[in-house]
Amino acid sequence: MNTSYEPPNQPPVPNPASLPLGQGPGENEPIARPTQAIEAMLRQPRRLVHQLRQGAGGKLIGQMVGLGIVCAAIYGVVVGMFSGGTQLWAAPVKLAFGMLAAGMICLPSLYIFACLAGSRARLVEVAGVVSGLVLLMTLLLIGFAPVAWVFSQSTNSVVAMGFLHLLFGVVALIFGMRFLSQGFKWMETQFNAGLKVWMIIFTLVVIQMTTALRPIVGTADTFLPKEKKFFLAHWFDQINGDGKLARALED
């Protein structure tokens, strides 16, 4: 006689990502404190997007923008340690302002693209997703800060440090864009072509902002540049200048 026990068939546990927004575990819990906003961004991004749609978007956006400014400023201090002096306060100010300005400059075009694609997302919701993009980018930069500090104390090359910070920024941007894309999917908005165009625009604006607010890495006689430059021209000039300095030191 077979006495083995066979448990009854259990219904499959649904994947939280496949559930409608607001029906996943913990997604209806309000986000009242900045620490909860950070936790939601890193662990429960669906919760954050859901809260943006519940009428409390203004307060949540304020928290994310404030956190993004603080995180960008902290990373800016690490950037400023490469040169020291006035860069210890100038680099944080420039990075915080640059990230905030890039988001505000590109917000109208994203909202227009979303409307043209038939999205019902309100402006405050689109602004919330962009704020989340900036917050996630700056949180990732905070994670890279110890590595950036080690290299800043190990080299005198402005080009090398600039490339390292650019690499960290690109990685942060990729994850931020991923959040942005997922956020619109959770809000049932599909505009692949328009979103890709906007991603390119935002990337160019962020990169150009680092040139418009130069120097962020290195030093200069003035707080802001007197000469207008496209970022590619600025990079080539820095590479050529760094090479000339290295040859001069060798001689």
C-alpha positions in Angstrom: 0.0 0.0 0.0 1.4 3.4 -1.0 1.3 5.7 1.9 3.3 8.5 0.4 1.8 12.0 0.9 1.2 14.2 -2.0 0.6 17.8 -1.2 -2.3 19.4 -3.0 -1.6 21.4 -6.0 -0.9 25.0 -5.1 -1.8 27.9 -7.4 1.3 29.5 -8.9 2.5 32.6 -7.1 2.2 35.5 -9.6 5.2 37.6 -10.4 4.8 41.0 -8.7 6.1 42.7 -11.9 3.2 41.2 -13.9 0.5 42.6 -11.5 -1.3 45.9 -12.2 0.4 48.9 -10.6 -0.7 49.1 -6.9 -1.4 45.4 -6.4 2.1 44.3 -5.7 3.4 43.7 -2.1 3.8 47.0 -0.2 3.0 49.2 -3.1 0.1 51.0 -1.4 2.2 51.9 1.6 2.8 55.7 1.6 6.2 57.2 1.3 6.4 59.8 4.0 10.2 60.2 4.7 13.2 60.7 2.4 14.7 57.5 3.7 11.6 55.6 2.5 12.0 57.3 -0.9 15.5 56.0 -1.2 14.4 52.5 -0.1 11.6 52.5 -2.6 13.8 53.6 -5.4 16.4 50.9 -4.8 14.0 48.0 -3.7 10.5 48.8 -4.8 10.5 51.3 -7.8 6.9 50.2 -8.6 5.8 51.5 -5.2 7.4 54.9 -6.0 5.6 55.1 -9.4 2.3 54.1 -7.8 2.6 56.7 -5.1 3.1 59.4 -7.8 -0.3 58.5 -9.2 -2.1 58.7 -5.9 -2.3 62.5 -5.6 0.8 62.9 -3.4 3.1 63.4 -6.3 4.2 67.0 -5.3 5.5 66.0 -1.9 7.3 62.9 -3.2 8.8 64.9 -6.1 10.1 67.4 -3.6 11.7 64.6 -1.6 13.4 63.1 -4.7 14.6 66.4 -6.0 16.1 67.3 -2.6 17.7 63.9 -2.2 19.1 64.2 -5.8 20.7 67.6 -5.0 22.2 66.3 -1.8 23.6 63.2 -3.4 25.0 65.1 -6.4 26.6 67.6 -4.0 28.2 64.8 -1.9 29.7 63.2 -5.1 30.8 66.7 -6.1 32.9 67.0 -3.0 34.7 63.8 -4.0 35.2 65.2 -7.5 36.6 68.4 -5.9 39.1 66.5 -3.8 41.1 65.9 -7.0 42.1 69.6 -7.2 41.2 70.9 -3.7 40.9 74.6 -3.0 37.8 76.3 -4.4 36.8 73.1 -6.2 35.7 71.6 -2.8 32.7 73.8 -3.0 32.5 74.7 -6.7 32.3 71.1 -8.0 29.4 70.2 -5.6 27.4 73.3 -6.6 28.0 72.7 -10.3 27.0 69.1 -10.2 23.9 69.6 -8.1 22.8 72.5 -10.3 23.7 70.7 -13.5 21.6 67.6 -12.7 18.6 69.7 -11.6 18.9 71.9 -14.7 19.2 69.0 -17.1 16.0 67.4 -15.7 14.0 70.7 -15.9 15.3 71.5 -19.4 14.3 68.1 -20.8 11.0 67.7 -18.9 8.8 69.6 -21.4 9.9 67.6 -24.4 9.3 64.3 -22.5 5.8 65.4 -21.6 5.1 66.4 -25.2 6.4 63.0 -26.5 4.2 61.2 -24.0 1.1 63.1 -25.0 1.7 62.5 -28.7 2.0 58.8 -27.9 -1.5 58.9 -26.3 -0.3 58.8 -22.7 -2.8 59.9 -20.0 0.1 60.5 -17.6 -0.2 63.9 -16.0 2.6 66.4 -16.0 3.2 65.8 -12.3 3.6 62.1 -13.0 6.1 62.7 -15.8 8.0 65.1 -13.6 8.0 62.4 -10.9 9.5 59.8 -13.2 12.2 62.3 -14.3 12.9 63.1 -10.6 13.3 59.4 -10.0 15.7 59.2 -12.9 17.9 61.9 -11.4 17.6 60.4 -7.9 18.7 56.9 -9.0 21.6 58.4 -11.0 22.9 60.4 -8.0 22.5 57.4 -5.7 24.6 55.3 -8.0 27.2 58.0 -8.1 27.3 58.0 -4.3 28.0 54.3 -4.5 30.9 55.0 -6.9 32.3 57.8 -4.7 34.8 55.7 -2.7 36.3 54.4 -6.0 36.5 57.9 -7.4 38.2 59.1 -4.3 40.9 56.4 -4.5 41.8 57.3 -8.1 41.7 61.1 -7.3 44.4 60.5 -4.8 46.5 58.4 -7.2 46.8 60.4 -10.4 47.4 64.0 -11.5 45.8 63.5 -14.9 42.7 65.6 -15.5 41.8 63.6 -18.5 42.1 60.3 -16.7 39.8 61.5 -13.8 37.4 63.1 -16.3 37.1 59.8 -18.2 36.6 57.9 -14.9 33.8 60.3 -13.8 32.3 60.1 -17.3 32.3 56.3 -17.1 30.5 56.3 -13.7 28.0 58.8 -15.1 27.3 56.7 -18.1 26.6 53.6 -15.9 24.3 55.7 -13.7 22.6 57.1 -16.7 21.9 53.6 -18.1 20.2 52.5 -14.9 18.3 55.8 -14.7 17.0 55.4 -18.2 15.9 51.8 -17.4 13.9 53.1 -14.5 12.3 55.8 -16.7 11.4 53.2 -19.3 9.9 50.8 -16.8 8.0 53.7 -15.1 6.2 54.5 -18.3 5.4 50.9 -18.9 3.9 50.6 -15.4 1.8 53.6 -16.2 0.7 51.8 -19.4 2.4 54.3 -21.7 4.1 53.0 -24.8 6.1 55.4 -27.0 9.3 53.6 -27.8 10.5 55.8 -30.7 9.8 59.1 -28.8 11.3 57.8 -25.6 14.5 56.7 -27.4 14.8 60.2 -29.0 14.3 61.8 -25.6 16.9 59.6 -24.0 19.4 60.8 -26.6 18.4 64.4 -26.0 18.8 64.0 -22.2 22.2 62.3 -22.5 23.5 65.1 -24.8 22.1 67.8 -22.4 23.8 66.2 -19.4 27.1 65.9 -21.2 26.9 69.4 -22.5 26.1 70.7 -19.0 29.4 69.4 -17.8 31.1 71.5 -20.4 29.0 74.6 -19.9 29.8 74.5 -16.1 33.5 73.6 -16.5 35.8 73.2 -14.8 34.3 70.4 -12.7 37.4 68.3 -12.7 40.6 70.5 -12.6 40.9 74.2 -12.0 40.4 77.5 -13.7 40.8 81.2 -13.0 37.0 81.8 -13.1 34.0 80.0 -11.6 32.4 79.6 -15.1 34.1 79.5 -18.5 34.3 82.7 -20.6 34.3 80.7 -23.9 31.5 78.7 -25.3 32.4 75.2 -26.4 30.7 72.0 -27.7 31.6 69.1 -25.4 33.5 67.2 -28.1 35.7 70.2 -28.8 36.3 70.6 -25.0 37.3 66.9 -24.7 39.7 67.1 -27.6 41.3 70.3 -26.1 41.7 68.6 -22.7 43.2 65.5 -24.3 45.7 67.5 -26.3 46.5 69.7 -23.3 47.1 66.7 -21.0 49.4 65.2 -23.6 51.5 68.4 -23.9 51.7 68.6 -20.1 53.0 65.0 -19.9 55.6 65.6 -22.5 56.8 68.8 -20.8 57.2 67.0 -17.5 59.2 64.3 -19.2 61.5 66.8 -20.7 
